[in-house]
Amino acid sequence: MSQTQQVEHTDSISSQDPNNEPVKKTKSRRPPNTAFRQQRLKAWQPILTPKTVLPIFFIVGIIFAPIGGLLLYASYQVQEIALDYTNCATDDSSPNTTLPIGSDSPLKDMPSGLYSQTFKKDMKSKPQWAHAKDTYKWPSGKEENANVCILEFNVPEDISGPIYFYYRLNNFYQNHRRYVKSFDVDQLKGDAKTGSQIKSGECDPLDVAPDGRPYYPCGLIANSMFNDTYGNLTALNVADYKSYNLTQKGISWNSEGDLYGETKYKPTDVVPPPNWADQYPEDGYDSTTLPNLHTWEAFQVWMRTAGLPTFSKLAGRNDNDKLKTGTYRLQIYDRFPASKYGGKKEVLISTRTVVGGRNPFLGIAYIVVSGLCILLGTVFTLTHLVKPR
């Protein structure tokens, strides 16, 4: 036998018996004979009987009831006022006036359906409003003749801080699939992507300007950013201060700043989004107006898209000062066209508790579940007593 034939003969033999006779192994796909592989692990299968099921209903009902009560109590400790100013410049009850507002200026009561309040005490008077025209100067230096909505409201008692100032939009669908995806991650982090690179991304149709330069920041979310401007609250009859100041520092989450970086673009390399054009001169950005997204918290708040068509976003806060009893006036430079898409916009001044803002739904849900469990437990108990199994 040759050497090659010897190797082939050896490979065909899987084992040998004591008499040196070849024995072939038979392949098997059977899993190993273990408890896990053969599904023989120990298991506990509860047998549902009235004695085991009925106590569970009553235990859940007894536990959920106080939890729901505490959540409702915490929710009702939140004090807030909401003012709808969507049609401030067009509503007949909102008179036209001039700035600055004087003591004889014709403010009128807001219609009752346009405001709500949950102070512990009732307001001494209805909120009032009026509208005017004023020249507004953007940080870029560009000026515009803007509509101004003047809101005046009463705070019936001292409210301890922190005080939060929100804007609320209704019927604005930030959760639309195409809208949610419309941004460029690398551009927001600071990378200077070219027009061709942006055009092949998710920012379509607001990716590149007609001259080929990319929009910065590109996409539908950035282009539709809420652009009404709010001032501080002017205190009309409060002894300790003339103005209740609000800051935009700290309105975004601490982790959100890491998602944005200072851009590597030169001002001449990019173009502001179309809806931002009114803020900048015709030639667009310059070295002082190119936005730094890493520190622009209002932009970061807007880019955190909401899951429901009615949402509130934090626009200002005061963590230290009490909002004292008295009358306050707020001037709003009214630009965002909510009425064009059938929506509404409001300002919301609110406090918080350990469970967040005013939202009684969770507490009501716990109480409803508690009531259902106790009701079902009672019905099943009576059924078992009258006609046991």
Beta strands, then each sheet from edge to edge (+ up, - down):
strand 1: 15-16
strand 2: 22-23
strand 3: 80-84
strand 4: 108-109
strand 5: 115-117
strand 6: 128-137
strand 7: 143-155
strand 8: 163-170
strand 9: 229-230
strand 10: 233-235
strand 11: 243-244
strand 12: 311-318
strand 13: 326-334
strand 14: 344-350
sheet 1: 1+ 2-
sheet 2: 5+ 3- 14+ 8- 12+
sheet 3: 4+ 6- 7+ 13- 9+
sheet 4: 4+ 6- 7+ 13- 10+ 11-
end
